Amino acid sequence: MKKLSITRKTPDHDELVELYKVEKNYRLKERYHALVLMHELKSCYKVAKIMKRSDVTIQSWVKSFNTGGLPMLAPKVSPGRPSRLSVEQKEELKKDVLTHPRELGYDFSNWEGKHVSKHVKNKFGILLKVRQCQYLLQDLGFTLQRPRYAFPKASCDDQERFVQEFKKSSTISTQTI
């Protein structure tokens, strides 16, 4: 039986090392790492032992790389339950979240998971739980930002004066001890 090795000339070892260094996807990075080790060690069994993966997995990655190159190493999209909202509905929701809630007739000022859940129920007739709406907002590129309360009667000058007086009094009290 012929020993399995990397037969492709491009990308070479150095290019694979660079790809490994810049890759963000963990699964793809692991496959690049396996190919780098295959270039160095020339044995699927040794690479599998180092990476704590089965030798069959390493062999399948090397075979995929030899037949189709780097695109064949890309991990397949993991299956999962399809989203309840369509792409169009998500885009429409994103536009709604970008507008102020009071402009849409709501009595709150900030979009949070519970408010998005209520909005999706009213607009699309789809019931989403609060946590699911929080994940949806994150997927749409939003982050939770709460407003800071500003005291309307507070004066910046008075605050600065207080801080200066406090520093003076604290240095005096520490010196007398």
Steps between C-alpha positions, in 0.01 A plus 500: 500500500637839398582745779273806497675832446423848374530506121396859429778749444295811580462627760836394631602458865574871563172612344309249712673633812391854408143383435503326836616815679234731355201263496218585744279195447615240753400197293679622188803605705522148642502355147775738390696396807461135402631572150798691639583206725457260207760698306737473795436149636383316184278267704125518565540288811752735660291805410189334640679421824626859538164656417302243702280415203445169329736402221199450272405867549851618410502268198167639377629858534817416304301319230258793472789744471674287238188471285349846529745732669417746776129543412443131575625551857234754585263354759146438391228716648370329809138399471251651733149619530420768242426848627138591558559838339578521130790706370258773392339506844842527664590795277169666583557437870848652472350816348241512778764463772701782342200731543400630843231284665281805572483572126343156459243573771660324795527651849863395563824661390745212458486181297555200726423132457154522653410802287623335181300189590188713537571682173556176304175358644307814401654548156560147370277290725797286603566422865867522593631465853701782657833316485441410136437868425822594680692256280319635194599857588859387540492323162365819343801687637347676800635516853317579822569858601318654789473877533670669791284719714598865487408715797327806352592735786864392517763756413835394355671796666363409844605138454854600403524738796381222735760258366778755548388578857471130578854435377630786714321381812607137448868598468476710815338218697763246391784732591379551859488131579 
